[in-house]
């Protein structure tokens, strides 16, 4: 189920870098709401509340301004390349019951067998889902998986109503023993073998 967030904004009629700087000083973020072929609606949003809301991937936003409101999802976020603060957000308006394509972050849980480690090959999966059922994350359980195991996109468990929208044969998670771990075991065994004869040799008279 998509995280639902409501933001209170105001219509914005001024544009340009100077305006954007003044808005940031006032703790506001400029944003635009796009809807098909219609003219975008330009608004300002509260900086702290909006920035915190971006932690939720694929959240469903209700953006209120004046006597109107729009239901939308985040299309693009522009950040300052140095400070990483949000400078502008593009939203895309959606309708109830509409299905859209989104990218969902992949997370790993569990512990592979032995010295094996799980590596995420694809950071996000492309799926298609109803706007009211957009997943925030997809979890791959690697508990007990052995060296050489791969989890493909088609193997990832999706919430009900969510369908994969990418190549199902693409590797999402690989389980493997790192080279340093693989070489440490034989080295330890060799050292033990060398020590054994020395320990067994009779003491000199």
Helices and strands as residue ranges (DSSP letters): E 4-11, H 17-25, E 28-35, E 38-46, H 47-53, E 60-65, E 68-79, E 86-93, E 99-109, E 116-120, E 124-130, G 131-133, E 137-141, E 150-152, G 153-155, E 163-164, E 171-177, H 179-200
